[in-house]
């Protein structure tokens, strides 16, 4: 795809969604943007979560969360809380969090990784200048390649 420049998290999420749709139309991966899953907390109350991108393949659900230039730990804590409860409800769920951190701001990658311990995979990438699609394409190909090979199934 083009060398697109990302300004916010929504831009990144939209790009990943379109890229996955375009590149994986011949493979049996169902791809949903803001895929919704419901879960129950201890008192039985039902909550819902919308994954930035949800993939379904080989009877597995992949919930992909994308954080871009985030400086707020609460955003990571909320996603971590949801993924912990989602994994209790959906035994076939694999949680992936991608954190794209600018070198000059945002919480440090190691802190974000520790907050997000409930995810199966945490991918933290620090970059020096504008983050563009050329830098993201390789990461997406690695993730989908691993799914196709069954390495993270």
N, C-alpha and C positions, 0 to 999 in steps of 0.2 A: 504494500500500500504506500501511500505518499509519506513524505517526511513531515508529518503533522506535528505541530507544537501544542503541548497540553498546558492549559491554564488552570484547570481545577480537576477535582476528583471525578466529576461527572464526565468530563472530556475523556479521561483515561478509561473509565468504565464503558462508555459508549464505543470507544475505539476497540477495546478488547472484545466486546460483544460482536461488533461487525466483522472483525478479523476472524474470530472463531467461526462465525456463520459462513463466511466466504471460504475459508480454508478446509472446513470439515464437512462440507455438504455431501461428500461421498462416504462418510463414515457414520455409523449409527450413534451419533452423540446428539441428544436433544439439548438445545441451548436456549436458556431463558434469561432475559435481563430482568433484574429485580424479582427473581423467583421467590414465591412466598411459601413458607413452611410454618405450620403451627406446632406448638409444644405446650406441655403442661408443667407447671411448677408444683412444688411439694403439696400445696393445699388443694390441688386439682384445678386451679384457675388456668385458663388457656391464654397463652400469649402467641404472637406471631412474629416472624422475622422475615425480612426481605433480603436475600443474598444479592450482592451487586450483580453477580453472574452465577447461574446455576447450570451445571452440566449433569446430564443423566446418561450413563453408559454402563452396559453390562451389569444391570441391577444395582448399580452404585449411584449415589447422589454426591456431587461435588459442589460444595458451597464455597464460592470464591469471593473473598472480601478484598477490596482495594482501598488502601489509605495512601493519600498523596499529599506530601508536604504537611503532615499533621503535627501540630504542636500541643494538642489537647489529649492528655492521657485518658480522659473519660470516653473518648471515641473508641479507643482500644479496649477499655474495660467493658463497655456495652457489648461489643462484638464477642468478646471472650465469654461473657455471661451467657449470651445467646447460644454460642457454639457448644458450650458445655451441656446446656439443657437440650439442644437439638440432637446431640450425639446420644443422649439417654433415650430419646424418643425414636430416633432413626438409627438403627444399628448399622445400616449400610451407608452412613453419611461420612464423607471425607471433607474435613475443613482445611481450606487453604487461605492464608492471609498474605497479601502482597503489600509491602510498605515501600513506597518510593520516597526517599528522604533527601531533601536538598542539604548540601554540606553545611550551610550557614544557619539553618533553622529547622525546627521540628524536634520531637523527642528522639533521643539517641536510639539506634536500632536495637541494641542489647536490652534497653528498658522495655521497648515495645515487644520484643521477643518474649521477655519474661512475663509481661502482662498477658500475652496471648498464648499461654502454655496449653490451653485447651484445644488449639488447632493442631491438626496432624502435620501440617507443613507451614512454616513461616519463611517467607522469602523477603529479605530486606536488602534494598539496593540504594546506595548513596550515590548521588550524582553532583557534578560540579557546576553545571550551567543549566540551560533550559532542557527539560526532559521532552524528548520527541519520540515519535513512533518507531524510528529505526532502532532505538535502544530497547523498546518493548517487544518488538517482533520476535527476537531471539528467545526471550523468556517465555512467551506464549507458545512458541514451537516446542520448547523443552517440556513444558507442562503437558500439552496435548500429546506429544510423542510418548511421554511416560504413561499417560492414560491408555493410549492405543496399544502399547506394548504390554500393558497389564502390570507395570512396575509399581504403580500406586493404587492399584485396585486391591 
